[in-house]
Amino acid sequence: MSRATYHQKARHTGPFQEVTYTDAVKLLEKSGKKFEFPVAWGLDLQKEHEKYLVEVRFFPPAGFPSSSSSCLTCALSRLSVRV
């Protein structure tokens, strides 16, 4: 499936999940997972943090392979992190 098709599916497979920056940081801190980059309020979220939020906390839509980087991009486009 092409990247454009993934983006179309991501836009049309249900509502967006939203999480505030503060709640995202709290979720990451409570996860107990060891990340390469530190998690603290005021620091930028890194790709590994976003990936955890998408793949573990806010599941990607069915049919999107979790190991695909284009899947991560689509899933991230469905996750709105508000500051």
N, C-alpha and C positions, 0 to 999 in steps of 0.2 A: 504494500500500500504506500502511496506517495506521501510526502510530507504535507502537501496541500490537503490531501484527503484526511490525514490525521487532524489538521487544524479545523476542517469543516466538521468532523465528528465531534471534536472537543466543544465547538460552539453550539452543537445541537443535541447534546446528550444530557440535558438536565440543567438544574440551576447551579449557579456559581456557589462555591463554598467561600465564606469570608472569615477572616480571622484578623484581629488587630495585631499590630507589631508586638505590643506588650503581651498579649495572650500567646502569640507564636513563641516568644522568648520563654515564657513560663512553661509551655508545652515541651520545648526543647530541654529546658533545665530539669524538668520532672521526669524526662524520658529515661535517665540513667545511662544513656548511650554515651560512649566516649567519642567525641568528634575531634577531627584534626585541628580545627579552628575553634577558639573559645566561644562560648555562648554567654552573653551578658547584655543587659539592656544598654542601648547606646552604641553597640557594635553592629556593623553591617551583618546581615544574614548571608551566609555563604551558600554555594550551590549544594553542599552536603546537607546543610540545614533545610533548605527548600526541598531537597529530594526526600529527606526523612518525613517532612510534613506531608508531602504529596503521597508517598508510597505507604506510609505507616498510619498516619493520623487521618488523612483525607484521601481515601482510596481512589485510584484512577478509574475511569470508566471501563466497563467490561470490554474486552477485545483489544485493549491497549497493552502490549507486552511491557512489563515493568522495567526490563533491562534496556529498553530502547531510549536513546537520548532524545529522539524526536518525540517520544511519548512523554518524557519528562517536560519538554517544552510545552506540549499541549496541555498537560495536566497543570503545569504552573500557570498557564494562561487562564485556567478555570479557578485557580486559587487567588483570591484577591487579598493581599495583605495591606491593611490600612494603617497609616501612621497617625 
